[in-house]
Amino acid sequence: MFQPLVLSMFLYFPEDKSEYIPAAITFVIFLIGALITMRFIIKVSKREAKKAKELEEQLKNQQSTPRNS
């Protein structure tokens, strides 16, 4: 009983469809920002994975070479 009352307060469908324009613009801005952020995170992640791989190879090479002690 309480749920439809609460949901009806937030549902609003305007008669004038031009009121959707600011929401659409805001949505597009945030979508572009999210895509740019995702691409940036993927790029940084690949760079860090490459560094980790190089460090791993370097440590393997150090362990495989016998020490003259």
C-alpha positions as CSV (number, residue, x, y, z in Angstrom):
1,M,0.0,0.0,0.0
2,F,2.7,2.4,0.9
3,Q,5.0,1.6,-2.1
4,P,2.6,2.9,-4.9
5,L,2.2,6.1,-3.0
6,V,6.0,6.6,-2.7
7,L,6.6,5.7,-6.3
8,S,3.9,8.0,-7.6
9,M,5.6,11.0,-6.0
10,F,8.7,10.4,-8.2
11,L,6.9,9.5,-11.4
12,Y,6.3,12.6,-13.6
13,F,5.6,12.6,-17.3
14,P,5.3,16.1,-18.6
15,E,2.8,17.1,-21.2
16,D,5.3,19.4,-22.8
17,K,8.0,17.0,-24.2
18,S,10.5,19.8,-24.4
19,E,11.1,19.3,-20.7
20,Y,13.0,16.1,-21.7
21,I,15.7,18.1,-23.5
22,P,17.7,19.2,-20.4
23,A,17.5,15.6,-19.0
24,A,18.7,14.2,-22.3
25,I,21.6,16.7,-22.5
26,T,22.6,15.9,-18.9
27,F,22.4,12.2,-19.7
28,V,24.6,12.5,-22.8
29,I,27.2,14.6,-20.8
30,F,27.4,12.0,-18.1
31,L,27.5,9.1,-20.6
32,I,30.4,10.7,-22.4
33,G,32.2,11.3,-19.1
34,A,31.6,7.7,-18.0
35,L,33.0,6.4,-21.3
36,I,36.1,8.6,-21.2
37,T,36.7,7.5,-17.6
38,M,36.3,3.8,-18.5
39,R,38.7,4.1,-21.4
40,F,41.2,5.9,-19.1
41,I,41.0,3.2,-16.5
42,I,41.5,0.5,-19.1
43,K,44.5,2.3,-20.5
44,V,46.1,2.7,-17.1
45,S,45.3,-0.9,-16.2
46,K,47.0,-2.2,-19.4
47,R,50.0,0.0,-18.6
48,E,50.2,-1.3,-15.1
49,A,49.9,-4.9,-16.3
50,K,52.7,-4.3,-18.7
51,K,54.9,-3.0,-15.9
52,A,54.0,-6.0,-13.7
53,K,54.9,-8.4,-16.5
54,E,58.2,-6.7,-17.1
55,L,59.0,-6.8,-13.4
56,E,58.0,-10.5,-13.2
57,E,60.3,-11.3,-16.2
58,Q,63.1,-9.3,-14.5
59,L,62.7,-11.2,-11.3
60,K,62.6,-14.6,-13.1
61,N,65.8,-13.7,-14.9
62,Q,67.5,-12.7,-11.6
63,Q,66.4,-16.0,-10.0
64,S,67.5,-18.1,-13.0
65,T,71.1,-16.6,-13.2
66,P,73.4,-18.3,-10.6
67,R,75.1,-16.0,-8.2
68,N,78.8,-16.1,-7.7
69,S,78.9,-15.9,-3.9
